[in-house]
Amino acid sequence: MEMQTEPIVIKEDIMIPILLLDDSFEVNEELIPVILQTAAYFGLSSVEDLRKVTEQDFFTVFTPMMNDHYGLK
C-alpha cells in the first residue's frame, strides 16, 4: 500500500439560506435552480419571495423536484 504524501483537499459546500413563512433552512448552492423552479411553481419571481410560502407547501413541491434533480425515485 502506498502512503499518500499530498494533503487531501476537501471542498466545503456553499450553503444558501432559504427563508419561508414559518421556517428556514439551508441548501447546497447546486440546488438553487431547483429552488427557483419551486418559487416559479408558486408564481414567485425570486428566492426571497418564498417568505410567503409555508414549509409544508414548499416541501410538497420541492421534494419531488429535488429527487428528480438527483435522479432519485
C-alpha positions in Angstrom: 0.0 0.0 0.0 1.3 3.4 -0.9 1.3 6.3 1.5 -0.3 9.5 0.3 2.2 12.3 0.6 0.0 15.2 -0.6 -2.8 16.7 1.5 -6.4 15.8 0.7 -8.3 18.9 -0.2 -11.9 18.8 0.9 -14.1 21.4 -0.7 -16.8 22.7 1.6 -20.2 23.1 0.1 -21.5 26.6 -0.2 -24.8 26.7 1.7 -27.6 29.2 0.9 -30.2 30.2 3.5 -33.8 29.8 2.4 -36.5 31.7 4.4 -40.1 30.5 4.4 -43.2 31.9 6.0 -42.9 29.7 9.1 -39.3 28.2 8.9 -35.9 28.5 7.4 -33.2 26.1 6.2 -30.1 25.9 4.1 -29.5 24.2 0.8 -26.4 23.4 -1.1 -25.6 26.0 -3.8 -26.2 23.5 -6.6 -29.9 23.3 -5.6 -30.6 26.9 -6.4 -32.0 26.1 -9.8 -34.5 23.7 -8.1 -35.3 26.3 -5.5 -36.0 28.8 -8.4 -38.3 26.2 -10.1 -40.1 25.8 -6.8 -40.6 29.5 -6.5 -41.9 29.7 -10.1 -44.4 26.9 -9.3 -45.9 29.2 -6.7 -45.9 32.2 -9.1 -43.0 33.9 -7.4 -40.1 35.5 -9.1 -37.3 35.2 -6.6 -36.0 33.1 -3.7 -36.7 36.0 -1.3 -40.4 35.7 -2.2 -40.5 32.3 -0.7 -41.2 34.0 2.6 -44.8 33.9 1.5 -44.9 30.1 1.4 -45.3 27.7 4.3 -42.8 25.0 5.0 -45.4 22.2 4.3 -46.4 23.7 0.9 -42.8 24.3 0.0 -41.6 20.8 0.7 -44.6 19.2 -1.0 -43.4 20.8 -4.3 -39.6 21.0 -3.7 -39.0 17.4 -2.6 -40.1 15.7 -5.9 -38.1 18.3 -7.9 -35.0 17.7 -5.7 -35.4 14.0 -6.1 -35.7 14.4 -9.9 -32.6 16.6 -9.9 -30.6 13.9 -8.2 -32.2 11.1 -10.2 -33.9 9.6 -7.2 -37.3 7.9 -7.2 
